[in-house]
Structures are given as C-alpha cells and as structure tokens.
Amino acid sequence: MPKVLYFTDDFSPENIAKAKDAGVIMRDTRAYNPDDFIETCDAVTGDVPNGYKHLPNHSMKASTKKDKAPKMPEPATVDAVKKALTDAGVAYDDDADEVTLRALYDEHNLYPVQPSDDTPTIDEMKAEMTEAGHDFDGRLGDAKITEIYNAFKGQ
C-alpha cells in the first residue's frame, strides 16, 4: 500500500478517525521546516507544505477492499528496474537478485513522477532551467530533475 502523508493541524478525534479510514499517515503541518529532510512517501494530501508539493496529490477518501489507494507504477521487468537505478545513478551489484534491486528502487523512491495539472512536464522543467543556464547529466531520473527544478524555483 502506498505511503500517503496527510498534512493538517486538526488532530481532533473525528479527523484522526477520518485519516485512519482513508489509510493515510497524519503529519502536523506546523512542524514542517524547510531545512528538514523530506520524508519519503508516495503521495500527499491536506495542507501540503511547499517542500512536498512536487509529490502526487492524493484524494483522501475512506478505504474499502475495492477502493484502496492506487498502487504506484513500478517497472514490470528486472531490466527496467536496472535501467531506472542506472538512470538515477544508484550503484548496484551486477549479480544482485530481483528482490535486492527492487528494494533499492523503493529505497530511492524512483517511481515515475506523476505531475499534477499545474506541474510542468520534465521536458518543460529541463527547458526552463537550460534557458537559465543549467546543464544536466543525461543519467538523472525524473525524480531528481523534479527535485532540482523545485530548488531552482525556490519551492
């Protein structure tokens, strides 16, 4: 199940129950500090701090057996996992098994960036930063480019 962070300052029993029903993890919006590390997660919802706005937005609704948060896409083959790891610059042993490779993939949160309607595409991000004089290593993955873009935009 994807890890979804719900940012709020409402920790009432009703809101805690709502979060539990939706299968999300509550975080206090007021505790966010731009100098802190970003917690690894698959999506966010609620009063999302700027540092997390590049992540996919999750619509919070109660989970049922038929209605669970969508599974984040993942590569279907070991070769696709290896390519994603290589593109992101993550080192791995050539003889590593599939479980180890997928664990590295998860650990480095290499799921494809899924932009919201107002988020520019990766190509648009690259073009905007290139126009401003930035060069890119061709091995950077979408997640790293998005991170660089957000830093570039001061988000």
C-alpha positions as CSV (number, residue, x, y, z in Angstrom):
1,M,0.0,0.0,0.0
2,P,1.4,3.4,-0.9
3,K,2.6,5.7,1.9
4,V,0.4,8.9,1.9
5,L,1.1,11.8,4.2
6,Y,-1.8,13.9,5.4
7,F,-0.7,17.3,6.5
8,T,-3.0,19.0,8.9
9,D,-3.2,20.9,12.2
10,D,-6.5,19.3,13.2
11,F,-5.9,16.3,15.4
12,S,-9.4,16.0,16.7
13,P,-10.8,12.5,17.3
14,E,-13.0,12.9,14.2
15,N,-10.2,13.9,12.0
16,I,-7.9,11.1,13.3
17,A,-10.7,8.6,12.5
18,K,-11.1,10.1,9.0
19,A,-7.3,9.7,8.4
20,K,-7.4,6.1,9.7
21,D,-10.4,5.3,7.4
22,A,-8.5,6.8,4.5
23,G,-5.3,4.8,5.3
24,V,-3.1,8.0,5.5
25,I,-0.4,9.0,7.9
26,M,-1.0,12.3,9.7
27,R,1.7,14.9,10.0
28,D,1.5,18.3,11.7
29,T,1.7,21.0,9.0
30,R,3.1,23.4,11.6
31,A,6.1,21.1,12.3
32,Y,7.4,21.4,8.8
33,N,10.7,23.2,8.5
34,P,12.2,23.9,5.0
35,D,15.6,22.9,6.3
36,D,14.4,19.4,7.3
37,F,14.8,16.4,5.1
38,I,11.7,15.4,3.1
39,E,10.1,12.3,4.4
40,T,9.9,9.6,1.7
41,C,6.3,8.9,0.7
42,D,4.2,8.1,-2.4
43,A,1.7,10.9,-2.2
44,V,0.5,13.8,0.0
45,T,-2.8,15.4,0.9
46,G,-4.2,18.2,3.1
47,D,-2.4,21.4,3.9
48,V,0.8,20.3,2.0
49,P,4.0,22.3,2.8
50,N,6.0,23.7,-0.1
51,G,8.7,21.1,0.2
52,Y,6.2,18.3,-0.6
53,K,4.2,20.0,-3.4
54,H,6.2,18.2,-6.1
55,L,4.7,14.9,-5.0
56,P,1.4,13.4,-6.4
57,N,-1.7,14.7,-4.6
58,H,-3.9,12.0,-3.0
59,S,-7.7,12.5,-2.7
60,M,-8.5,11.4,0.8
61,K,-11.4,9.1,1.0
62,A,-12.2,6.1,3.1
63,S,-10.6,2.9,2.0
64,T,-12.6,-0.2,1.3
65,K,-11.4,-3.6,0.0
66,K,-12.3,-2.5,-3.5
67,D,-11.3,1.2,-3.1
68,K,-7.7,1.3,-2.0
69,A,-5.2,4.0,-2.8
70,P,-3.8,3.2,-6.3
71,K,-0.6,1.2,-6.4
72,M,2.3,3.3,-7.6
73,P,3.6,2.2,-11.0
74,E,6.7,0.1,-11.0
75,P,8.9,-1.4,-13.7
76,A,7.5,-4.7,-14.9
77,T,10.9,-6.3,-15.6
78,V,14.2,-6.6,-13.8
79,D,15.9,-4.9,-16.8
80,A,13.5,-1.9,-16.3
81,V,14.5,-1.8,-12.6
82,K,18.2,-1.9,-13.5
83,K,17.7,0.9,-16.1
84,A,15.9,3.1,-13.6
85,L,18.6,2.5,-11.0
86,T,21.3,3.3,-13.6
87,D,19.4,6.4,-14.8
88,A,19.2,7.7,-11.2
89,G,22.9,7.0,-10.6
90,V,22.2,4.3,-7.9
91,A,25.0,1.7,-7.7
92,Y,24.1,-2.0,-7.5
93,D,26.0,-5.3,-7.9
94,D,25.7,-6.8,-11.3
95,D,24.8,-10.1,-9.8
96,A,22.1,-8.6,-7.4
97,D,18.9,-10.6,-7.3
98,E,15.5,-9.1,-8.2
99,V,14.4,-8.6,-4.5
100,T,17.6,-6.6,-3.8
101,L,17.2,-4.5,-7.0
102,R,13.5,-3.7,-6.2
103,A,14.4,-2.8,-2.6
104,L,17.0,-0.3,-4.0
105,Y,14.3,1.0,-6.4
106,D,11.9,1.5,-3.5
107,E,14.6,2.9,-1.1
108,H,15.5,5.6,-3.6
109,N,11.8,6.4,-4.4
110,L,12.3,6.0,-8.2
111,Y,8.7,5.8,-9.0
112,P,7.9,7.9,-12.1
113,V,7.0,11.4,-11.3
114,Q,3.3,12.0,-12.0
115,P,2.8,15.7,-12.4
116,S,-0.5,17.3,-11.4
117,D,-2.3,19.6,-13.9
118,D,-0.3,22.7,-12.9
119,T,3.1,21.0,-12.7
120,P,5.3,21.3,-15.8
121,T,6.5,18.2,-17.6
122,I,10.1,17.0,-17.2
123,D,10.9,18.4,-20.6
124,E,9.4,21.8,-19.7
125,M,11.4,21.8,-16.4
126,K,14.6,21.0,-18.3
127,A,13.9,23.6,-21.0
128,E,13.2,26.3,-18.4
129,M,16.4,25.5,-16.4
130,T,18.5,25.2,-19.5
131,E,17.3,28.6,-20.6
132,A,18.6,29.9,-17.3
133,G,22.0,28.3,-17.9
134,H,21.7,24.9,-16.1
135,D,23.3,21.8,-17.7
136,F,22.0,18.3,-16.9
137,D,23.7,14.9,-16.5
138,G,21.9,12.7,-19.0
139,R,21.7,9.9,-16.3
140,L,19.4,11.9,-14.0
141,G,16.0,10.4,-13.4
142,D,12.7,12.3,-13.4
143,A,12.5,12.4,-9.6
144,K,16.0,14.1,-9.4
145,I,15.2,16.6,-12.1
146,T,12.0,17.5,-10.3
147,E,13.9,18.0,-7.1
148,I,16.5,20.2,-8.9
149,Y,13.6,22.1,-10.5
150,N,11.9,22.7,-7.2
151,A,15.1,24.0,-5.7
152,F,15.6,26.2,-8.8
153,K,12.1,27.6,-8.4
154,G,12.7,28.1,-4.6
155,Q,10.0,25.7,-3.6
